[in-house]
């Protein structure tokens, strides 16, 4: 098997002092990348800070002969992370937005600060770090970006409204970055992991937890960031040595008026509700243009009458 290498490439992995980020940083370094190991080193809920987490991963990488430097800034100061990459390694090629915290509360009990901090770390952090790297990606006509979503964002999860909202927000961010980056060979993809870490230790059953090693997901993220991988704008779920692509899908829908001169009443909606919500022939759409084009088809159908 010819090995996928990252020699000469520089990667920032945010939240790389533990869990998934640590596994990503170790694998990038093992494959020759120079790695900025970013971690604020705070608690699971985002309180406090420490240099320990990032330092220990940097020490581990260097002890194995790899190249790494620590960065202790919060991801909301994204330009500082990119500055660390440029000052130490002279370039930036890969940004893995992985840092995360939890402030789980039922929806009715979420405070504004619980909402803001979760959004700051996950969504604003990814925006700030990636935006600071973007001009460098464009100039060199090369870049790879990962954002980290969650099944909690894709499907919802009791007690995680703030987190779910931020996590699905990251999918939207990635969708548009993928479109805007395409012409400059900047690929942006979403990873949806399930892994054993401090975020999941009291959520997942122990037997299941033991099988969900972050190291089993790292190869998926590392492949998505390789120059030979042309995947762009995709959602990739991975856990336990398995991975798949996910999509939003759309049903075929129902016509709510039969003549172009008709209006639509709530009763028209009620009367076709089963057809409108039938997903048995759902398909995926690839772009906003495709979504608009199907609407033109609907209008033609209405114009031509029943
Ligand atoms: P983790 O707590 O082990 O790692 C997250 C790291 O991010 C921590 O080391 C933390 O110090 C760091 N961090 C937090 N806030 C930061 C900030 N402002 N700036 C820089 N670093 C910061 O958790 P993990 O499970 O490895 O989570 C990694 C990512 O994967 C998170 O975005 C999480 O939401 C996501 N995720 C994890 C799972 C899972 O099953 N573990 C599932 C879905 C999504």
py3Dmol code that shows the C-alpha trace and the ligand (Angstrom):
import py3Dmol

protein = """\
ATOM      1  CA  UNK A   1       0.000   0.000   0.000  1.00  0.00           C
ATOM      2  CA  UNK A   2       1.543   3.352  -0.965  1.00  0.00           C
ATOM      3  CA  UNK A   3       1.368   5.499   2.123  1.00  0.00           C
ATOM      4  CA  UNK A   4      -0.476   8.787   2.149  1.00  0.00           C
ATOM      5  CA  UNK A   5       2.026  11.414   3.228  1.00  0.00           C
ATOM      6  CA  UNK A   6       1.768  15.035   4.332  1.00  0.00           C
ATOM      7  CA  UNK A   7       5.431  16.059   4.085  1.00  0.00           C
ATOM      8  CA  UNK A   8       5.720  19.811   3.676  1.00  0.00           C
ATOM      9  CA  UNK A   9       2.089  20.348   4.694  1.00  0.00           C
ATOM     10  CA  UNK A  10       1.090  22.336   7.771  1.00  0.00           C
ATOM     11  CA  UNK A  11      -2.073  21.466   9.698  1.00  0.00           C
ATOM     12  CA  UNK A  12      -3.888  23.247  12.502  1.00  0.00           C
ATOM     13  CA  UNK A  13      -5.978  20.916  14.630  1.00  0.00           C
ATOM     14  CA  UNK A  14      -8.150  22.791  17.121  1.00  0.00           C
ATOM     15  CA  UNK A  15      -8.941  21.193  20.459  1.00  0.00           C
ATOM     16  CA  UNK A  16      -6.080  18.769  19.825  1.00  0.00           C
ATOM     17  CA  UNK A  17      -5.078  18.338  23.467  1.00  0.00           C
ATOM     18  CA  UNK A  18      -7.422  15.400  23.993  1.00  0.00           C
ATOM     19  CA  UNK A  19      -9.985  13.083  22.427  1.00  0.00           C
ATOM     20  CA  UNK A  20     -10.535  13.209  18.693  1.00  0.00           C
ATOM     21  CA  UNK A  21      -8.286  16.209  18.047  1.00  0.00           C
ATOM     22  CA  UNK A  22      -5.355  14.484  19.717  1.00  0.00           C
ATOM     23  CA  UNK A  23      -5.841  11.415  17.502  1.00  0.00           C
ATOM     24  CA  UNK A  24      -5.961  13.635  14.398  1.00  0.00           C
ATOM     25  CA  UNK A  25      -2.822  15.568  15.419  1.00  0.00           C
ATOM     26  CA  UNK A  26      -0.861  12.382  16.116  1.00  0.00           C
ATOM     27  CA  UNK A  27      -1.792  10.828  12.786  1.00  0.00           C
ATOM     28  CA  UNK A  28      -1.056  13.984  10.760  1.00  0.00           C
ATOM     29  CA  UNK A  29       2.373  14.199  12.429  1.00  0.00           C
ATOM     30  CA  UNK A  30       3.056  10.489  11.897  1.00  0.00           C
ATOM     31  CA  UNK A  31       2.393  11.053   8.187  1.00  0.00           C
ATOM     32  CA  UNK A  32       4.859  13.931   7.955  1.00  0.00           C
ATOM     33  CA  UNK A  33       2.729  17.046   8.510  1.00  0.00           C
ATOM     34  CA  UNK A  34       3.851  19.875  10.770  1.00  0.00           C
ATOM     35  CA  UNK A  35       1.072  20.329  13.280  1.00  0.00           C
ATOM     36  CA  UNK A  36      -0.191  23.245  15.334  1.00  0.00           C
ATOM     37  CA  UNK A  37      -1.677  21.538  18.379  1.00  0.00           C
ATOM     38  CA  UNK A  38      -4.255  24.044  19.570  1.00  0.00           C
ATOM     39  CA  UNK A  39      -6.025  23.605  22.869  1.00  0.00           C
ATOM     40  CA  UNK A  40      -7.370  26.085  25.387  1.00  0.00           C
ATOM     41  CA  UNK A  41      -7.161  23.402  28.044  1.00  0.00           C
ATOM     42  CA  UNK A  42     -10.394  24.295  29.855  1.00  0.00           C
ATOM     43  CA  UNK A  43     -13.106  22.123  31.345  1.00  0.00           C
ATOM     44  CA  UNK A  44     -15.710  20.158  29.423  1.00  0.00           C
ATOM     45  CA  UNK A  45     -18.102  23.093  29.846  1.00  0.00           C
ATOM     46  CA  UNK A  46     -15.530  25.616  28.662  1.00  0.00           C
ATOM     47  CA  UNK A  47     -14.403  27.065  31.993  1.00  0.00           C
ATOM     48  CA  UNK A  48     -10.755  27.786  32.746  1.00  0.00           C
ATOM     49  CA  UNK A  49      -7.645  27.253  30.652  1.00  0.00           C
ATOM     50  CA  UNK A  50      -4.307  25.452  30.817  1.00  0.00           C
ATOM     51  CA  UNK A  51      -1.312  24.826  28.582  1.00  0.00           C
ATOM     52  CA  UNK A  52      -1.026  21.218  29.772  1.00  0.00           C
ATOM     53  CA  UNK A  53      -3.272  19.494  27.209  1.00  0.00           C
ATOM     54  CA  UNK A  54      -1.591  20.991  24.129  1.00  0.00           C
ATOM     55  CA  UNK A  55       1.885  20.584  25.632  1.00  0.00           C
ATOM     56  CA  UNK A  56       1.472  16.879  26.330  1.00  0.00           C
ATOM     57  CA  UNK A  57       0.406  16.153  22.739  1.00  0.00           C
ATOM     58  CA  UNK A  58       3.282  18.215  21.345  1.00  0.00           C
ATOM     59  CA  UNK A  59       5.692  16.293  23.584  1.00  0.00           C
ATOM     60  CA  UNK A  60       4.268  12.991  22.359  1.00  0.00           C
ATOM     61  CA  UNK A  61       4.573  13.994  18.702  1.00  0.00           C
ATOM     62  CA  UNK A  62       8.147  15.242  19.133  1.00  0.00           C
ATOM     63  CA  UNK A  63       9.159  12.114  21.058  1.00  0.00           C
ATOM     64  CA  UNK A  64       8.151  10.123  18.001  1.00  0.00           C
ATOM     65  CA  UNK A  65      10.207  12.353  15.729  1.00  0.00           C
ATOM     66  CA  UNK A  66       7.294  14.434  14.469  1.00  0.00           C
ATOM     67  CA  UNK A  67       6.956  18.206  14.085  1.00  0.00           C
ATOM     68  CA  UNK A  68       4.507  20.095  16.285  1.00  0.00           C
ATOM     69  CA  UNK A  69       4.065  23.354  18.186  1.00  0.00           C
ATOM     70  CA  UNK A  70       1.460  24.170  20.821  1.00  0.00           C
ATOM     71  CA  UNK A  71      -1.068  26.969  20.700  1.00  0.00           C
ATOM     72  CA  UNK A  72      -3.183  27.793  23.760  1.00  0.00           C
ATOM     73  CA  UNK A  73      -5.554  30.405  22.338  1.00  0.00           C
ATOM     74  CA  UNK A  74      -9.273  30.005  22.131  1.00  0.00           C
ATOM     75  CA  UNK A  75     -10.502  29.270  18.629  1.00  0.00           C
ATOM     76  CA  UNK A  76     -12.478  32.517  18.741  1.00  0.00           C
ATOM     77  CA  UNK A  77      -9.080  34.186  18.271  1.00  0.00           C
ATOM     78  CA  UNK A  78      -8.610  32.293  15.030  1.00  0.00           C
ATOM     79  CA  UNK A  79      -5.966  34.621  13.597  1.00  0.00           C
ATOM     80  CA  UNK A  80      -3.609  33.744  16.487  1.00  0.00           C
ATOM     81  CA  UNK A  81      -3.750  30.062  15.569  1.00  0.00           C
ATOM     82  CA  UNK A  82      -2.912  30.826  11.950  1.00  0.00           C
ATOM     83  CA  UNK A  83      -0.159  33.181  13.110  1.00  0.00           C
ATOM     84  CA  UNK A  84       1.364  30.298  15.111  1.00  0.00           C
ATOM     85  CA  UNK A  85       1.408  28.158  11.964  1.00  0.00           C
ATOM     86  CA  UNK A  86       2.985  30.890   9.844  1.00  0.00           C
ATOM     87  CA  UNK A  87       5.601  31.895  12.426  1.00  0.00           C
ATOM     88  CA  UNK A  88       6.720  28.327  13.088  1.00  0.00           C
ATOM     89  CA  UNK A  89       6.238  26.583   9.762  1.00  0.00           C
ATOM     90  CA  UNK A  90       5.826  29.363   7.186  1.00  0.00           C
ATOM     91  CA  UNK A  91       2.505  28.211   5.713  1.00  0.00           C
ATOM     92  CA  UNK A  92      -0.905  26.733   6.419  1.00  0.00           C
ATOM     93  CA  UNK A  93      -2.558  23.979   4.343  1.00  0.00           C
ATOM     94  CA  UNK A  94      -5.100  22.244   6.555  1.00  0.00           C
ATOM     95  CA  UNK A  95      -7.539  23.413   9.225  1.00  0.00           C
ATOM     96  CA  UNK A  96      -9.392  20.829  11.269  1.00  0.00           C
ATOM     97  CA  UNK A  97     -12.052  22.616  13.322  1.00  0.00           C
ATOM     98  CA  UNK A  98     -12.549  20.194  16.176  1.00  0.00           C
ATOM     99  CA  UNK A  99     -12.550  22.144  19.463  1.00  0.00           C
ATOM    100  CA  UNK A 100     -15.754  21.706  21.386  1.00  0.00           C
ATOM    101  CA  UNK A 101     -17.543  22.020  24.703  1.00  0.00           C
ATOM    102  CA  UNK A 102     -20.914  20.997  26.091  1.00  0.00           C
ATOM    103  CA  UNK A 103     -23.369  22.976  28.194  1.00  0.00           C
ATOM    104  CA  UNK A 104     -26.263  20.554  28.175  1.00  0.00           C
ATOM    105  CA  UNK A 105     -29.597  21.789  29.540  1.00  0.00           C
ATOM    106  CA  UNK A 106     -33.182  21.193  28.477  1.00  0.00           C
ATOM    107  CA  UNK A 107     -34.278  23.912  26.062  1.00  0.00           C
ATOM    108  CA  UNK A 108     -36.345  25.811  28.657  1.00  0.00           C
ATOM    109  CA  UNK A 109     -33.318  26.106  30.968  1.00  0.00           C
ATOM    110  CA  UNK A 110     -30.619  27.234  28.537  1.00  0.00           C
ATOM    111  CA  UNK A 111     -29.188  30.567  29.670  1.00  0.00           C
ATOM    112  CA  UNK A 112     -27.939  33.149  27.219  1.00  0.00           C
ATOM    113  CA  UNK A 113     -24.348  32.481  28.328  1.00  0.00           C
ATOM    114  CA  UNK A 114     -24.780  28.712  27.773  1.00  0.00           C
ATOM    115  CA  UNK A 115     -26.054  29.505  24.299  1.00  0.00           C
ATOM    116  CA  UNK A 116     -23.361  32.055  23.498  1.00  0.00           C
ATOM    117  CA  UNK A 117     -20.350  30.091  24.697  1.00  0.00           C
ATOM    118  CA  UNK A 118     -21.384  26.915  22.868  1.00  0.00           C
ATOM    119  CA  UNK A 119     -21.932  28.912  19.673  1.00  0.00           C
ATOM    120  CA  UNK A 120     -18.678  30.811  20.143  1.00  0.00           C
ATOM    121  CA  UNK A 121     -16.519  27.711  20.495  1.00  0.00           C
ATOM    122  CA  UNK A 122     -18.133  25.556  17.811  1.00  0.00           C
ATOM    123  CA  UNK A 123     -19.493  27.908  15.165  1.00  0.00           C
ATOM    124  CA  UNK A 124     -17.718  31.222  15.578  1.00  0.00           C
ATOM    125  CA  UNK A 125     -14.448  29.404  16.317  1.00  0.00           C
ATOM    126  CA  UNK A 126     -14.630  27.493  13.032  1.00  0.00           C
ATOM    127  CA  UNK A 127     -15.477  30.718  11.201  1.00  0.00           C
ATOM    128  CA  UNK A 128     -12.593  32.643  12.755  1.00  0.00           C
ATOM    129  CA  UNK A 129      -9.858  30.025  12.333  1.00  0.00           C
ATOM    130  CA  UNK A 130     -10.876  29.116   8.785  1.00  0.00           C
ATOM    131  CA  UNK A 131     -11.344  32.715   7.688  1.00  0.00           C
ATOM    132  CA  UNK A 132      -7.837  33.580   8.942  1.00  0.00           C
ATOM    133  CA  UNK A 133      -6.394  30.698   6.884  1.00  0.00           C
ATOM    134  CA  UNK A 134      -8.516  31.407   3.789  1.00  0.00           C
ATOM    135  CA  UNK A 135      -6.365  34.093   2.071  1.00  0.00           C
ATOM    136  CA  UNK A 136      -3.340  31.785   2.368  1.00  0.00           C
ATOM    137  CA  UNK A 137      -5.323  28.897   0.882  1.00  0.00           C
ATOM    138  CA  UNK A 138      -6.411  31.088  -2.024  1.00  0.00           C
ATOM    139  CA  UNK A 139      -2.938  32.428  -2.692  1.00  0.00           C
ATOM    140  CA  UNK A 140      -1.402  28.952  -2.830  1.00  0.00           C
ATOM    141  CA  UNK A 141      -4.447  27.486  -4.615  1.00  0.00           C
ATOM    142  CA  UNK A 142      -4.695  24.759  -2.044  1.00  0.00           C
ATOM    143  CA  UNK A 143      -6.472  24.168   1.235  1.00  0.00           C
ATOM    144  CA  UNK A 144      -8.338  21.507   3.171  1.00  0.00           C
ATOM    145  CA  UNK A 145     -10.923  22.294   5.849  1.00  0.00           C
ATOM    146  CA  UNK A 146     -12.838  20.032   8.195  1.00  0.00           C
ATOM    147  CA  UNK A 147     -15.673  21.169  10.423  1.00  0.00           C
ATOM    148  CA  UNK A 148     -17.035  18.897  13.124  1.00  0.00           C
ATOM    149  CA  UNK A 149     -20.763  18.363  13.351  1.00  0.00           C
ATOM    150  CA  UNK A 150     -22.696  15.789  15.363  1.00  0.00           C
ATOM    151  CA  UNK A 151     -25.679  13.489  15.092  1.00  0.00           C
ATOM    152  CA  UNK A 152     -27.094  15.781  17.745  1.00  0.00           C
ATOM    153  CA  UNK A 153     -27.096  18.518  15.099  1.00  0.00           C
ATOM    154  CA  UNK A 154     -28.361  16.330  12.257  1.00  0.00           C
ATOM    155  CA  UNK A 155     -31.183  14.703  14.251  1.00  0.00           C
ATOM    156  CA  UNK A 156     -31.481  16.622  17.559  1.00  0.00           C
ATOM    157  CA  UNK A 157     -30.850  15.278  21.058  1.00  0.00           C
ATOM    158  CA  UNK A 158     -32.658  15.938  24.303  1.00  0.00           C
ATOM    159  CA  UNK A 159     -30.831  18.529  26.395  1.00  0.00           C
ATOM    160  CA  UNK A 160     -28.603  19.778  23.582  1.00  0.00           C
ATOM    161  CA  UNK A 161     -30.549  22.521  21.795  1.00  0.00           C
ATOM    162  CA  UNK A 162     -27.630  24.982  21.989  1.00  0.00           C
ATOM    163  CA  UNK A 163     -25.126  22.373  20.815  1.00  0.00           C
ATOM    164  CA  UNK A 164     -27.450  20.966  18.116  1.00  0.00           C
ATOM    165  CA  UNK A 165     -28.013  24.435  16.674  1.00  0.00           C
ATOM    166  CA  UNK A 166     -24.287  25.176  16.532  1.00  0.00           C
ATOM    167  CA  UNK A 167     -23.522  21.767  15.051  1.00  0.00           C
ATOM    168  CA  UNK A 168     -26.043  22.088  12.233  1.00  0.00           C
ATOM    169  CA  UNK A 169     -24.826  25.653  11.717  1.00  0.00           C
ATOM    170  CA  UNK A 170     -21.424  24.171  10.942  1.00  0.00           C
ATOM    171  CA  UNK A 171     -22.981  22.116   8.139  1.00  0.00           C
ATOM    172  CA  UNK A 172     -24.368  25.305   6.603  1.00  0.00           C
ATOM    173  CA  UNK A 173     -21.008  27.042   6.991  1.00  0.00           C
ATOM    174  CA  UNK A 174     -19.251  24.136   5.284  1.00  0.00           C
ATOM    175  CA  UNK A 175     -21.807  23.946   2.458  1.00  0.00           C
ATOM    176  CA  UNK A 176     -21.050  27.505   1.407  1.00  0.00           C
ATOM    177  CA  UNK A 177     -17.292  27.419   2.065  1.00  0.00           C
ATOM    178  CA  UNK A 178     -17.156  24.355  -0.206  1.00  0.00           C
ATOM    179  CA  UNK A 179     -18.845  26.309  -3.018  1.00  0.00           C
ATOM    180  CA  UNK A 180     -16.690  29.417  -2.569  1.00  0.00           C
ATOM    181  CA  UNK A 181     -13.447  27.472  -2.149  1.00  0.00           C
ATOM    182  CA  UNK A 182     -13.890  25.113  -5.103  1.00  0.00           C
ATOM    183  CA  UNK A 183     -12.244  27.326  -7.729  1.00  0.00           C
ATOM    184  CA  UNK A 184      -9.110  27.639  -5.546  1.00  0.00           C
ATOM    185  CA  UNK A 185      -8.797  23.920  -4.770  1.00  0.00           C
ATOM    186  CA  UNK A 186     -10.032  24.494  -1.214  1.00  0.00           C
ATOM    187  CA  UNK A 187     -12.080  21.495  -0.127  1.00  0.00           C
ATOM    188  CA  UNK A 188     -14.329  21.714   2.935  1.00  0.00           C
ATOM    189  CA  UNK A 189     -16.062  18.718   4.472  1.00  0.00           C
ATOM    190  CA  UNK A 190     -17.997  17.859   7.614  1.00  0.00           C
ATOM    191  CA  UNK A 191     -17.071  15.023   9.945  1.00  0.00           C
ATOM    192  CA  UNK A 192     -19.780  13.548  12.175  1.00  0.00           C
ATOM    193  CA  UNK A 193     -17.930  11.444  14.740  1.00  0.00           C
ATOM    194  CA  UNK A 194     -19.007   9.203  17.580  1.00  0.00           C
ATOM    195  CA  UNK A 195     -16.068   8.529  19.870  1.00  0.00           C
ATOM    196  CA  UNK A 196     -15.012   7.809  23.391  1.00  0.00           C
ATOM    197  CA  UNK A 197     -13.923  11.077  25.029  1.00  0.00           C
ATOM    198  CA  UNK A 198     -14.694  13.172  28.074  1.00  0.00           C
ATOM    199  CA  UNK A 199     -17.686  14.562  26.188  1.00  0.00           C
ATOM    200  CA  UNK A 200     -19.269  11.118  25.902  1.00  0.00           C
ATOM    201  CA  UNK A 201     -17.941   9.189  28.943  1.00  0.00           C
ATOM    202  CA  UNK A 202     -21.157   9.617  30.931  1.00  0.00           C
ATOM    203  CA  UNK A 203     -23.465   9.330  27.901  1.00  0.00           C
ATOM    204  CA  UNK A 204     -22.432   6.130  26.116  1.00  0.00           C
ATOM    205  CA  UNK A 205     -22.788   2.628  27.663  1.00  0.00           C
ATOM    206  CA  UNK A 206     -19.328   1.341  28.847  1.00  0.00           C
ATOM    207  CA  UNK A 207     -19.077  -1.612  26.388  1.00  0.00           C
ATOM    208  CA  UNK A 208     -19.952   0.609  23.449  1.00  0.00           C
ATOM    209  CA  UNK A 209     -17.636   3.372  24.745  1.00  0.00           C
ATOM    210  CA  UNK A 210     -14.650   0.993  24.759  1.00  0.00           C
ATOM    211  CA  UNK A 211     -15.050   0.276  21.031  1.00  0.00           C
ATOM    212  CA  UNK A 212     -15.303   3.901  19.960  1.00  0.00           C
ATOM    213  CA  UNK A 213     -11.655   4.818  19.843  1.00  0.00           C
ATOM    214  CA  UNK A 214     -10.901   8.240  18.321  1.00  0.00           C
ATOM    215  CA  UNK A 215      -7.979   6.593  16.453  1.00  0.00           C
ATOM    216  CA  UNK A 216     -10.553   4.764  14.330  1.00  0.00           C
ATOM    217  CA  UNK A 217     -11.944   8.076  13.031  1.00  0.00           C
ATOM    218  CA  UNK A 218      -8.628   9.894  12.538  1.00  0.00           C
ATOM    219  CA  UNK A 219      -7.807   8.085   9.242  1.00  0.00           C
ATOM    220  CA  UNK A 220     -11.088   9.326   7.745  1.00  0.00           C
ATOM    221  CA  UNK A 221     -10.325  12.947   8.642  1.00  0.00           C
ATOM    222  CA  UNK A 222      -6.720  12.621   7.500  1.00  0.00           C
ATOM    223  CA  UNK A 223      -7.792  11.171   4.125  1.00  0.00           C
ATOM    224  CA  UNK A 224     -10.311  14.003   3.635  1.00  0.00           C
ATOM    225  CA  UNK A 225      -7.419  16.451   4.133  1.00  0.00           C
ATOM    226  CA  UNK A 226      -5.054  14.763   1.676  1.00  0.00           C
ATOM    227  CA  UNK A 227      -4.207  16.463  -1.624  1.00  0.00           C
ATOM    228  CA  UNK A 228      -5.384  13.372  -3.542  1.00  0.00           C
ATOM    229  CA  UNK A 229      -8.851  13.493  -1.971  1.00  0.00           C
ATOM    230  CA  UNK A 230     -11.232  15.612  -4.060  1.00  0.00           C
ATOM    231  CA  UNK A 231     -14.274  15.198  -1.827  1.00  0.00           C
ATOM    232  CA  UNK A 232     -15.839  18.632  -1.252  1.00  0.00           C
ATOM    233  CA  UNK A 233     -18.969  19.792   0.545  1.00  0.00           C
ATOM    234  CA  UNK A 234     -19.781  16.386   1.994  1.00  0.00           C
ATOM    235  CA  UNK A 235     -20.975  15.163   5.361  1.00  0.00           C
ATOM    236  CA  UNK A 236     -19.042  12.069   6.406  1.00  0.00           C
ATOM    237  CA  UNK A 237     -20.107  10.153   9.490  1.00  0.00           C
ATOM    238  CA  UNK A 238     -17.609   7.839  11.152  1.00  0.00           C
ATOM    239  CA  UNK A 239     -17.282   5.669  14.253  1.00  0.00           C
ATOM    240  CA  UNK A 240     -15.843   2.346  15.404  1.00  0.00           C
ATOM    241  CA  UNK A 241     -13.966   1.659  12.168  1.00  0.00           C
ATOM    242  CA  UNK A 242     -16.867   2.497   9.846  1.00  0.00           C
ATOM    243  CA  UNK A 243     -17.708   5.574   7.770  1.00  0.00           C
ATOM    244  CA  UNK A 244     -20.415   6.731   5.413  1.00  0.00           C
ATOM    245  CA  UNK A 245     -21.646   9.767   3.542  1.00  0.00           C
ATOM    246  CA  UNK A 246     -24.863  11.503   4.694  1.00  0.00           C
ATOM    247  CA  UNK A 247     -27.277  13.722   2.770  1.00  0.00           C
ATOM    248  CA  UNK A 248     -30.347  15.790   3.259  1.00  0.00           C
ATOM    249  CA  UNK A 249     -33.074  14.423   1.013  1.00  0.00           C
ATOM    250  CA  UNK A 250     -36.261  15.947  -0.415  1.00  0.00           C
ATOM    251  CA  UNK A 251     -39.563  14.238  -1.153  1.00  0.00           C
ATOM    252  CA  UNK A 252     -41.394  14.682  -4.445  1.00  0.00           C
ATOM    253  CA  UNK A 253     -43.997  16.872  -2.738  1.00  0.00           C
ATOM    254  CA  UNK A 254     -47.555  17.762  -3.687  1.00  0.00           C
ATOM    255  CA  UNK A 255     -49.147  20.451  -5.823  1.00  0.00           C
ATOM    256  CA  UNK A 256     -51.303  22.755  -3.655  1.00  0.00           C
ATOM    257  CA  UNK A 257     -53.178  24.568  -6.449  1.00  0.00           C
ATOM    258  CA  UNK A 258     -54.347  23.327  -9.793  1.00  0.00           C
ATOM    259  CA  UNK A 259     -54.524  26.498 -11.867  1.00  0.00           C
ATOM    260  CA  UNK A 260     -52.077  29.391 -11.990  1.00  0.00           C
ATOM    261  CA  UNK A 261     -54.969  31.709 -11.071  1.00  0.00           C
ATOM    262  CA  UNK A 262     -55.819  29.686  -7.908  1.00  0.00           C
ATOM    263  CA  UNK A 263     -54.640  30.692  -4.444  1.00  0.00           C
ATOM    264  CA  UNK A 264     -53.691  28.214  -1.716  1.00  0.00           C
ATOM    265  CA  UNK A 265     -55.892  27.709   1.362  1.00  0.00           C
ATOM    266  CA  UNK A 266     -54.877  25.805   4.544  1.00  0.00           C
ATOM    267  CA  UNK A 267     -57.420  23.129   3.534  1.00  0.00           C
ATOM    268  CA  UNK A 268     -55.484  22.474   0.307  1.00  0.00           C
ATOM    269  CA  UNK A 269     -52.422  21.765   2.426  1.00  0.00           C
ATOM    270  CA  UNK A 270     -54.378  19.503   4.814  1.00  0.00           C
ATOM    271  CA  UNK A 271     -55.923  17.529   1.970  1.00  0.00           C
ATOM    272  CA  UNK A 272     -52.571  16.521   0.434  1.00  0.00           C
ATOM    273  CA  UNK A 273     -50.621  16.264   3.690  1.00  0.00           C
ATOM    274  CA  UNK A 274     -49.890  12.524   3.334  1.00  0.00           C
ATOM    275  CA  UNK A 275     -48.544  13.002  -0.184  1.00  0.00           C
ATOM    276  CA  UNK A 276     -46.598  16.140   0.798  1.00  0.00           C
ATOM    277  CA  UNK A 277     -44.848  14.317   3.665  1.00  0.00           C
ATOM    278  CA  UNK A 278     -44.313  11.023   1.816  1.00  0.00           C
ATOM    279  CA  UNK A 279     -40.568  10.384   1.684  1.00  0.00           C
ATOM    280  CA  UNK A 280     -40.705   7.028  -0.130  1.00  0.00           C
ATOM    281  CA  UNK A 281     -39.393   8.571  -3.375  1.00  0.00           C
ATOM    282  CA  UNK A 282     -37.116  11.165  -1.764  1.00  0.00           C
ATOM    283  CA  UNK A 283     -34.001  12.195  -3.672  1.00  0.00           C
ATOM    284  CA  UNK A 284     -31.003  14.321  -2.890  1.00  0.00           C
ATOM    285  CA  UNK A 285     -30.388  17.665  -4.511  1.00  0.00           C
ATOM    286  CA  UNK A 286     -26.867  18.803  -5.267  1.00  0.00           C
ATOM    287  CA  UNK A 287     -27.245  22.553  -5.310  1.00  0.00           C
ATOM    288  CA  UNK A 288     -29.453  25.566  -4.752  1.00  0.00           C
ATOM    289  CA  UNK A 289     -29.672  25.848  -8.565  1.00  0.00           C
ATOM    290  CA  UNK A 290     -31.160  22.369  -8.715  1.00  0.00           C
ATOM    291  CA  UNK A 291     -33.670  23.299  -6.000  1.00  0.00           C
ATOM    292  CA  UNK A 292     -34.720  26.394  -7.990  1.00  0.00           C
ATOM    293  CA  UNK A 293     -34.875  24.419 -11.256  1.00  0.00           C
ATOM    294  CA  UNK A 294     -37.351  21.942  -9.777  1.00  0.00           C
ATOM    295  CA  UNK A 295     -39.528  24.875  -8.715  1.00  0.00           C
ATOM    296  CA  UNK A 296     -39.650  26.015 -12.342  1.00  0.00           C
ATOM    297  CA  UNK A 297     -40.873  22.503 -13.191  1.00  0.00           C
ATOM    298  CA  UNK A 298     -43.592  22.814 -10.550  1.00  0.00           C
ATOM    299  CA  UNK A 299     -44.711  26.139 -12.004  1.00  0.00           C
ATOM    300  CA  UNK A 300     -44.908  24.599 -15.490  1.00  0.00           C
ATOM    301  CA  UNK A 301     -47.029  21.788 -14.075  1.00  0.00           C
ATOM    302  CA  UNK A 302     -49.422  24.272 -12.423  1.00  0.00           C
ATOM    303  CA  UNK A 303     -49.603  26.377 -15.592  1.00  0.00           C
ATOM    304  CA  UNK A 304     -50.510  23.355 -17.705  1.00  0.00           C
ATOM    305  CA  UNK A 305     -53.395  22.572 -15.298  1.00  0.00           C
ATOM    306  CA  UNK A 306     -54.817  19.281 -13.983  1.00  0.00           C
TER     307      UNK A 306
END
"""
ligand_1 = """\
44
LIG
P -12.803 16.517 24.040
O -13.409 17.289 25.166
O -11.954 15.345 24.387
O -11.950 17.476 23.092
C -12.291 18.793 22.810
C -11.095 19.667 23.043
O -11.410 21.008 22.645
C -10.672 19.737 24.521
O -9.336 19.301 24.670
C -10.853 21.195 24.883
O -9.898 21.685 25.821
C -10.749 21.875 23.543
N -11.397 23.187 23.525
C -12.575 23.527 24.082
N -12.840 24.815 23.875
C -11.800 25.323 23.174
C -11.525 26.595 22.637
N -12.352 27.637 22.816
N -10.383 26.759 21.936
C -9.517 25.726 21.773
N -9.743 24.496 22.279
C -10.871 24.287 22.957
O -14.027 16.064 23.122
P -14.115 15.207 21.746
O -15.189 14.220 21.948
O -12.797 14.779 21.280
O -14.731 16.322 20.783
C -14.098 16.822 19.626
C -15.146 17.403 18.706
O -15.988 16.363 18.225
C -16.073 18.419 19.361
O -16.350 19.457 18.431
C -17.323 17.630 19.640
O -18.464 18.449 19.719
C -17.341 16.722 18.418
N -18.145 15.514 18.580
C -17.727 14.518 19.390
C -18.505 13.368 19.476
C -18.070 12.212 20.314
O -18.756 11.178 20.249
N -16.989 12.311 21.057
C -19.718 13.269 18.771
C -20.097 14.308 17.950
C -19.299 15.428 17.847
"""
view = py3Dmol.view(width=600, height=400)
view.addModel(protein, "pdb")
view.setStyle({"model": 0}, {"cartoon": {"style": "trace"}})
view.addModel(ligand_1, "xyz")
view.setStyle({"model": 1}, {"stick": {}})
view.zoomTo()
view.show()
